[in-house]
């Protein structure tokens, strides 16, 4: 069965909204608890490095 063309844009929109919501939550968390900024920054950097490596390996 063929999917409608509107599926991919809607999927991307939902993904962007979820990521935006997560970042807003993390910003609020670091605003309320400044001592968490270093661990959250390190975790964000680690995830960024892993995603970048995965994309680089996937592209060949």
DOPA-435804 format. One record per atom (N, C-alpha, C, CB): residue number from 0; residue in one letter; atom name; x, y, z. Coordinates in nm, 4 decimals, decimal comma. Glycine has a CB too. Layout:
# residues N
{pt NUM; "a"; "CA"; {X; Y; Z}} ...
//
This chain:
# residues 60
{pt 0; "x"; "N"; {0,0834; -0,1182; 0,0000}} {pt 0; "x"; "CA"; {0,0000; 0,0000; 0,0000}} {pt 0; "x"; "C"; {0,0881; 0,1249; 0,0000}} {pt 0; "x"; "CB"; {-0,0950; -0,0004; 0,1213}} {pt 1; "x"; "N"; {0,0510; 0,2204; -0,0792}} {pt 1; "x"; "CA"; {0,1279; 0,3430; -0,0921}} {pt 1; "x"; "C"; {0,0828; 0,4469; 0,0099}} {pt 1; "x"; "CB"; {0,1152; 0,3988; -0,2334}} {pt 2; "x"; "N"; {0,1818; 0,5128; 0,0720}} {pt 2; "x"; "CA"; {0,1495; 0,6149; 0,1712}} {pt 2; "x"; "C"; {0,1283; 0,7495; 0,1032}} {pt 2; "x"; "CB"; {0,2610; 0,6252; 0,2768}} {pt 3; "x"; "N"; {0,0444; 0,8337; 0,1618}} {pt 3; "x"; "CA"; {0,0259; 0,9683; 0,1046}} {pt 3; "x"; "C"; {0,1541; 1,0512; 0,1149}} {pt 3; "x"; "CB"; {-0,0896; 1,0416; 0,1759}} {pt 4; "x"; "N"; {0,1642; 1,1524; 0,0317}} {pt 4; "x"; "CA"; {0,2835; 1,2365; 0,0303}} {pt 4; "x"; "C"; {0,2987; 1,3197; 0,1566}} {pt 4; "x"; "CB"; {0,2804; 1,3273; -0,0892}} {pt 5; "x"; "N"; {0,1935; 1,3415; 0,2297}} {pt 5; "x"; "CA"; {0,1986; 1,4288; 0,3469}} {pt 5; "x"; "C"; {0,2590; 1,3607; 0,4699}} {pt 5; "x"; "CB"; {0,0599; 1,4775; 0,3797}} {pt 6; "x"; "N"; {0,2922; 1,2337; 0,4604}} {pt 6; "x"; "CA"; {0,3422; 1,1616; 0,5778}} {pt 6; "x"; "C"; {0,4795; 1,2120; 0,6201}} {pt 6; "x"; "CB"; {0,3485; 1,0118; 0,5492}} {pt 7; "x"; "N"; {0,5732; 1,2252; 0,5261}} {pt 7; "x"; "CA"; {0,7089; 1,2660; 0,5624}} {pt 7; "x"; "C"; {0,7150; 1,4069; 0,6203}} {pt 7; "x"; "CB"; {0,7988; 1,2576; 0,4417}} {pt 8; "x"; "N"; {0,6502; 1,5055; 0,5597}} {pt 8; "x"; "CA"; {0,6531; 1,6387; 0,6226}} {pt 8; "x"; "C"; {0,5901; 1,6405; 0,7617}} {pt 8; "x"; "CB"; {0,5815; 1,7389; 0,5342}} {pt 9; "x"; "N"; {0,4843; 1,5669; 0,7805}} {pt 9; "x"; "CA"; {0,4219; 1,5616; 0,9132}} {pt 9; "x"; "C"; {0,5122; 1,4916; 1,0135}} {pt 9; "x"; "CB"; {0,2866; 1,4903; 0,9061}} {pt 10; "x"; "N"; {0,5781; 1,3858; 0,9701}} {pt 10; "x"; "CA"; {0,6705; 1,3137; 1,0568}} {pt 10; "x"; "C"; {0,7867; 1,4035; 1,0983}} {pt 10; "x"; "CB"; {0,7230; 1,1879; 0,9865}} {pt 11; "x"; "N"; {0,8403; 1,4788; 1,0039}} {pt 11; "x"; "CA"; {0,9496; 1,5707; 1,0340}} {pt 11; "x"; "C"; {0,9024; 1,6816; 1,1272}} {pt 11; "x"; "CB"; {1,0067; 1,6307; 0,9047}} {pt 12; "x"; "N"; {0,7828; 1,7333; 1,1041}} {pt 12; "x"; "CA"; {0,7280; 1,8373; 1,1913}} {pt 12; "x"; "C"; {0,7125; 1,7867; 1,3345}} {pt 12; "x"; "CB"; {0,5926; 1,8858; 1,1379}} {pt 13; "x"; "N"; {0,6601; 1,6673; 1,3513}} {pt 13; "x"; "CA"; {0,6436; 1,6090; 1,4846}} {pt 13; "x"; "C"; {0,7796; 1,5881; 1,5505}} {pt 13; "x"; "CB"; {0,5668; 1,4752; 1,4764}} {pt 14; "x"; "N"; {0,8772; 1,5402; 1,4756}} {pt 14; "x"; "CA"; {1,0109; 1,5197; 1,5291}} {pt 14; "x"; "C"; {1,0727; 1,6515; 1,5748}} {pt 14; "x"; "CB"; {1,1000; 1,4530; 1,4248}} {pt 15; "x"; "N"; {1,0581; 1,7559; 1,4946}} {pt 15; "x"; "CA"; {1,1116; 1,8870; 1,5309}} {pt 15; "x"; "C"; {1,0423; 1,9405; 1,6554}} {pt 15; "x"; "CB"; {1,0956; 1,9861; 1,4147}} {pt 16; "x"; "N"; {0,9118; 1,9240; 1,6655}} {pt 16; "x"; "CA"; {0,8396; 1,9716; 1,7833}} {pt 16; "x"; "C"; {0,8811; 1,8956; 1,9092}} {pt 16; "x"; "CB"; {0,6891; 1,9581; 1,7617}} {pt 17; "x"; "N"; {0,9034; 1,7661; 1,8976}} {pt 17; "x"; "CA"; {0,9468; 1,6867; 2,0131}} {pt 17; "x"; "C"; {1,0862; 1,7305; 2,0571}} {pt 17; "x"; "CB"; {0,9459; 1,5353; 1,9794}} {pt 18; "x"; "N"; {1,1765; 1,7491; 1,9615}} {pt 18; "x"; "CA"; {1,3119; 1,7932; 1,9951}} {pt 18; "x"; "C"; {1,3079; 1,9316; 2,0589}} {pt 18; "x"; "CB"; {1,4016; 1,7945; 1,8694}} {pt 19; "x"; "N"; {1,2258; 2,0209; 2,0051}} {pt 19; "x"; "CA"; {1,2117; 2,1547; 2,0626}} {pt 19; "x"; "C"; {1,1586; 2,1477; 2,2054}} {pt 19; "x"; "CB"; {1,1187; 2,2405; 1,9762}} {pt 20; "x"; "N"; {1,0623; 2,0622; 2,2290}} {pt 20; "x"; "CA"; {1,0076; 2,0462; 2,3634}} {pt 20; "x"; "C"; {1,1127; 1,9931; 2,4605}} {pt 20; "x"; "CB"; {0,8871; 1,9526; 2,3606}} {pt 21; "x"; "N"; {1,1943; 1,8990; 2,4158}} {pt 21; "x"; "CA"; {1,3010; 1,8454; 2,5007}} {pt 21; "x"; "C"; {1,4020; 1,9545; 2,5345}} {pt 21; "x"; "CB"; {1,3715; 1,7269; 2,4314}} {pt 22; "x"; "N"; {1,4410; 2,0342; 2,4347}} {pt 22; "x"; "CA"; {1,5383; 2,1406; 2,4603}} {pt 22; "x"; "C"; {1,4818; 2,2477; 2,5526}} {pt 22; "x"; "CB"; {1,5830; 2,2039; 2,3290}} {pt 23; "x"; "N"; {1,3538; 2,2790; 2,5386}} {pt 23; "x"; "CA"; {1,2915; 2,3755; 2,6295}} {pt 23; "x"; "C"; {1,2907; 2,3197; 2,7713}} {pt 23; "x"; "CB"; {1,1472; 2,4096; 2,5838}} {pt 24; "x"; "N"; {1,2605; 2,1921; 2,7853}} {pt 24; "x"; "CA"; {1,2628; 2,1290; 2,9169}} {pt 24; "x"; "C"; {1,4020; 2,1294; 2,9783}} {pt 24; "x"; "CB"; {1,2117; 1,9871; 2,9074}} {pt 25; "x"; "N"; {1,5031; 2,1008; 2,8977}} {pt 25; "x"; "CA"; {1,6404; 2,1031; 2,9488}} {pt 25; "x"; "C"; {1,6841; 2,2444; 2,9852}} {pt 25; "x"; "CB"; {1,7364; 2,0441; 2,8457}} {pt 26; "x"; "N"; {1,6428; 2,3426; 2,9065}} {pt 26; "x"; "CA"; {1,6762; 2,4817; 2,9387}} {pt 26; "x"; "C"; {1,6110; 2,5229; 3,0708}} {pt 26; "x"; "CB"; {1,6311; 2,5764; 2,8247}} {pt 27; "x"; "N"; {1,4857; 2,4834; 3,0895}} {pt 27; "x"; "CA"; {1,4178; 2,5153; 3,2156}} {pt 27; "x"; "C"; {1,4866; 2,4451; 3,3327}} {pt 27; "x"; "CB"; {1,2687; 2,4745; 3,2090}} {pt 28; "x"; "N"; {1,5267; 2,3207; 3,3124}} {pt 28; "x"; "CA"; {1,5924; 2,2448; 3,4183}} {pt 28; "x"; "C"; {1,7246; 2,3093; 3,4583}} {pt 28; "x"; "CB"; {1,6157; 2,1006; 3,3738}} {pt 29; "x"; "N"; {1,8028; 2,3519; 3,3597}} {pt 29; "x"; "CA"; {1,9301; 2,4161; 3,3935}} {pt 29; "x"; "C"; {1,9093; 2,5551; 3,4516}} {pt 29; "x"; "CB"; {2,0193; 2,4245; 3,2706}} {pt 30; "x"; "N"; {1,7986; 2,6208; 3,4162}} {pt 30; "x"; "CA"; {1,7685; 2,7516; 3,4749}} {pt 30; "x"; "C"; {1,7323; 2,7364; 3,6230}} {pt 30; "x"; "CB"; {1,6528; 2,8205; 3,3979}} {pt 31; "x"; "N"; {1,6536; 2,6338; 3,6535}} {pt 31; "x"; "CA"; {1,6110; 2,6118; 3,7925}} {pt 31; "x"; "C"; {1,7214; 2,5477; 3,8765}} {pt 31; "x"; "CB"; {1,4861; 2,5236; 3,7960}} {pt 32; "x"; "N"; {1,8059; 2,4680; 3,8163}} {pt 32; "x"; "CA"; {1,9141; 2,3984; 3,8866}} {pt 32; "x"; "C"; {2,0450; 2,4204; 3,8111}} {pt 32; "x"; "CB"; {1,8831; 2,2457; 3,9004}} {pt 33; "x"; "N"; {2,1123; 2,5327; 3,8349}} {pt 33; "x"; "CA"; {2,2339; 2,5642; 3,7583}} {pt 33; "x"; "C"; {2,3464; 2,4615; 3,7739}} {pt 33; "x"; "CB"; {2,2853; 2,6989; 3,7998}} {pt 34; "x"; "N"; {2,3463; 2,3858; 3,8813}} {pt 34; "x"; "CA"; {2,4537; 2,2880; 3,9006}} {pt 34; "x"; "C"; {2,4448; 2,1727; 3,8002}} {pt 34; "x"; "CB"; {2,4492; 2,2330; 4,0431}} {pt 35; "x"; "N"; {2,3315; 2,1588; 3,7326}} {pt 35; "x"; "CA"; {2,3167; 2,0523; 3,6333}} {pt 35; "x"; "C"; {2,3654; 2,0933; 3,4950}} {pt 35; "x"; "CB"; {2,1724; 2,0097; 3,6250}} {pt 36; "x"; "N"; {2,4084; 2,2179; 3,4795}} {pt 36; "x"; "CA"; {2,4455; 2,2636; 3,3458}} {pt 36; "x"; "C"; {2,5683; 2,1900; 3,2923}} {pt 36; "x"; "CB"; {2,4716; 2,4135; 3,3473}} {pt 37; "x"; "N"; {2,6668; 2,1638; 3,3759}} {pt 37; "x"; "CA"; {2,7871; 2,0932; 3,3288}} {pt 37; "x"; "C"; {2,7563; 1,9480; 3,2897}} {pt 37; "x"; "CB"; {2,8958; 2,0957; 3,4375}} {pt 38; "x"; "N"; {2,6871; 1,8697; 3,3721}} {pt 38; "x"; "CA"; {2,6560; 1,7322; 3,3291}} {pt 38; "x"; "C"; {2,5668; 1,7265; 3,2048}} {pt 38; "x"; "CB"; {2,5884; 1,6573; 3,4423}} {pt 39; "x"; "N"; {2,4688; 1,8162; 3,1964}} {pt 39; "x"; "CA"; {2,3818; 1,8153; 3,0797}} {pt 39; "x"; "C"; {2,4569; 1,8594; 2,9546}} {pt 39; "x"; "CB"; {2,2609; 1,9055; 3,1030}} {pt 40; "x"; "N"; {2,5471; 1,9561; 2,9684}} {pt 40; "x"; "CA"; {2,6287; 1,9986; 2,8548}} {pt 40; "x"; "C"; {2,7198; 1,8886; 2,8063}} {pt 40; "x"; "CB"; {2,7107; 2,1195; 2,8913}} {pt 41; "x"; "N"; {2,7783; 1,8147; 2,8995}} {pt 41; "x"; "CA"; {2,8646; 1,7022; 2,8627}} {pt 41; "x"; "C"; {2,7838; 1,5925; 2,7937}} {pt 41; "x"; "CB"; {2,9356; 1,6456; 2,9873}} {pt 42; "x"; "N"; {2,6653; 1,5629; 2,8456}} {pt 42; "x"; "CA"; {2,5800; 1,4614; 2,7838}} {pt 42; "x"; "C"; {2,5384; 1,5046; 2,6435}} {pt 42; "x"; "CB"; {2,4555; 1,4352; 2,8706}} {pt 43; "x"; "N"; {2,5040; 1,6313; 2,6278}} {pt 43; "x"; "CA"; {2,4650; 1,6824; 2,4962}} {pt 43; "x"; "C"; {2,5820; 1,6725; 2,3984}} {pt 43; "x"; "CB"; {2,4163; 1,8288; 2,5067}} {pt 44; "x"; "N"; {2,7006; 1,7068; 2,4445}} {pt 44; "x"; "CA"; {2,8189; 1,6949; 2,3588}} {pt 44; "x"; "C"; {2,8468; 1,5517; 2,3195}} {pt 44; "x"; "CB"; {2,9397; 1,7523; 2,4283}} {pt 45; "x"; "N"; {2,8322; 1,4592; 2,4137}} {pt 45; "x"; "CA"; {2,8530; 1,3176; 2,3838}} {pt 45; "x"; "C"; {2,7531; 1,2645; 2,2829}} {pt 45; "x"; "CB"; {2,8449; 1,2363; 2,5103}} {pt 46; "x"; "N"; {2,6267; 1,3006; 2,2999}} {pt 46; "x"; "CA"; {2,5237; 1,2566; 2,2051}} {pt 46; "x"; "C"; {2,5508; 1,3163; 2,0676}} {pt 46; "x"; "CB"; {2,3825; 1,2969; 2,2543}} {pt 47; "x"; "N"; {2,5922; 1,4422; 2,0636}} {pt 47; "x"; "CA"; {2,6237; 1,5069; 1,9361}} {pt 47; "x"; "C"; {2,7382; 1,4354; 1,8649}} {pt 47; "x"; "CB"; {2,6597; 1,6544; 1,9585}} {pt 48; "x"; "N"; {2,8413; 1,3989; 1,9394}} {pt 48; "x"; "CA"; {2,9544; 1,3273; 1,8798}} {pt 48; "x"; "C"; {2,9102; 1,1905; 1,8285}} {pt 48; "x"; "CB"; {3,0686; 1,3114; 1,9822}} {pt 49; "x"; "N"; {2,8302; 1,1187; 1,9051}} {pt 49; "x"; "CA"; {2,7846; 0,9858; 1,8607}} {pt 49; "x"; "C"; {2,6973; 0,9944; 1,7369}} {pt 49; "x"; "CB"; {2,7078; 0,9161; 1,9722}} {pt 50; "x"; "N"; {2,6079; 1,0913; 1,7320}} {pt 50; "x"; "CA"; {2,5219; 1,1068; 1,6136}} {pt 50; "x"; "C"; {2,6049; 1,1450; 1,4920}} {pt 50; "x"; "CB"; {2,4129; 1,2133; 1,6388}} {pt 51; "x"; "N"; {2,7015; 1,2349; 1,5123}} {pt 51; "x"; "CA"; {2,7877; 1,2758; 1,4010}} {pt 51; "x"; "C"; {2,8688; 1,1580; 1,3488}} {pt 51; "x"; "CB"; {2,8816; 1,3891; 1,4446}} {pt 52; "x"; "N"; {2,9235; 1,0771; 1,4387}} {pt 52; "x"; "CA"; {2,9984; 0,9586; 1,3959}} {pt 52; "x"; "C"; {2,9101; 0,8587; 1,3224}} {pt 52; "x"; "CB"; {3,0628; 0,8912; 1,5160}} {pt 53; "x"; "N"; {2,7892; 0,8383; 1,3737}} {pt 53; "x"; "CA"; {2,6970; 0,7439; 1,3088}} {pt 53; "x"; "C"; {2,6614; 0,7919; 1,1684}} {pt 53; "x"; "CB"; {2,5684; 0,7262; 1,3931}} {pt 54; "x"; "N"; {2,6358; 0,9197; 1,1531}} {pt 54; "x"; "CA"; {2,6037; 0,9731; 1,0204}} {pt 54; "x"; "C"; {2,7231; 0,9651; 0,9273}} {pt 54; "x"; "CB"; {2,5560; 1,1176; 1,0312}} {pt 55; "x"; "N"; {2,8417; 0,9924; 0,9788}} {pt 55; "x"; "CA"; {2,9620; 0,9847; 0,8950}} {pt 55; "x"; "C"; {2,9877; 0,8411; 0,8493}} {pt 55; "x"; "CB"; {3,0844; 1,0384; 0,9716}} {pt 56; "x"; "N"; {2,9676; 0,7450; 0,9381}} {pt 56; "x"; "CA"; {2,9877; 0,6045; 0,9006}} {pt 56; "x"; "C"; {2,8798; 0,5560; 0,8056}} {pt 56; "x"; "CB"; {2,9904; 0,5161; 1,0247}} {pt 57; "x"; "N"; {2,7592; 0,6076; 0,8216}} {pt 57; "x"; "CA"; {2,6489; 0,5657; 0,7337}} {pt 57; "x"; "C"; {2,6682; 0,6178; 0,5922}} {pt 57; "x"; "CB"; {2,5146; 0,6145; 0,7891}} {pt 58; "x"; "N"; {2,7289; 0,7351; 0,5788}} {pt 58; "x"; "CA"; {2,7507; 0,7915; 0,4461}} {pt 58; "x"; "C"; {2,8674; 0,7260; 0,3754}} {pt 58; "x"; "CB"; {2,7739; 0,9403; 0,4556}} {pt 59; "x"; "N"; {2,9538; 0,6611; 0,4522}} {pt 59; "x"; "CA"; {3,0636; 0,5868; 0,3914}} {pt 59; "x"; "C"; {3,1806; 0,6727; 0,3763}} {pt 59; "x"; "CB"; {3,0258; 0,5299; 0,2594}} 
//
